[in-house]
């Protein structure tokens, strides 16, 4: 389970600098955030199973 947590933390850290560089494209980054959250939720669901 620790490996799954690390994988989820890596994309989040990478998405932060990307959002800063794309400050002009705020609407594009907003939908990208929930997609990442849904991915983490899916991974958590598989981990629980």
Kinemage of the C-alpha trace (Angstrom):
@kinemage 1
@onewidth
@group {chain A} dominant
@subgroup {mainchain}
@vectorlist {calphas} color= white
{ca unk a 1} P 0.000 0.000 0.000
{ca unk a 2} L 2.932 2.337 0.590
{ca unk a 3} L 3.935 2.021 -3.063
{ca unk a 4} L 0.427 3.041 -4.158
{ca unk a 5} L 0.544 6.094 -1.906
{ca unk a 6} L 3.902 7.146 -3.327
{ca unk a 7} L 2.573 6.842 -6.864
{ca unk a 8} L -0.383 9.049 -6.023
{ca unk a 9} L 1.841 11.664 -4.382
{ca unk a 10} L 4.209 11.881 -7.359
{ca unk a 11} L 1.625 13.078 -9.950
{ca unk a 12} L 0.235 15.610 -7.492
{ca unk a 13} L 3.653 17.167 -6.957
{ca unk a 14} L 4.240 17.235 -10.712
{ca unk a 15} L 0.844 18.837 -11.362
{ca unk a 16} L 1.607 21.720 -8.997
{ca unk a 17} L 4.512 23.225 -11.005
{ca unk a 18} L 2.582 22.611 -14.234
{ca unk a 19} L -0.387 24.587 -12.907
{ca unk a 20} L 1.942 27.448 -11.962
{ca unk a 21} L 3.532 27.584 -15.419
{ca unk a 22} L 0.080 27.448 -17.009
{ca unk a 23} L -1.333 30.280 -14.926
{ca unk a 24} L -3.019 31.621 -18.078
{ca unk a 25} L -4.785 28.301 -18.643
{ca unk a 26} L -6.599 28.120 -15.314
{ca unk a 27} L -9.813 26.565 -16.752
{ca unk a 28} L -7.706 23.803 -18.329
{ca unk a 29} L -5.956 22.978 -15.046
{ca unk a 30} L -9.201 22.883 -13.047
{ca unk a 31} L -10.622 19.797 -14.850
{ca unk a 32} L -7.179 18.172 -14.678
{ca unk a 33} L -7.275 18.295 -10.871
{ca unk a 34} L -10.491 16.227 -10.392
{ca unk a 35} L -9.219 13.671 -12.928
{ca unk a 36} L -6.111 13.158 -10.810
{ca unk a 37} L -8.266 12.864 -7.691
{ca unk a 38} L -10.497 10.288 -9.372
{ca unk a 39} L -7.396 8.311 -10.370
{ca unk a 40} L -6.207 8.264 -6.759
{ca unk a 41} L -9.677 7.184 -5.633
{ca unk a 42} L -9.671 4.344 -8.157
{ca unk a 43} L -6.235 3.211 -6.976
{ca unk a 44} L -7.409 3.386 -3.360
{ca unk a 45} L -10.460 1.302 -4.264
{ca unk a 46} L -8.297 -1.375 -5.896
{ca unk a 47} L -5.946 -1.291 -2.894
{ca unk a 48} L -8.874 -1.808 -0.518
{ca unk a 49} L -9.998 -4.818 -2.573
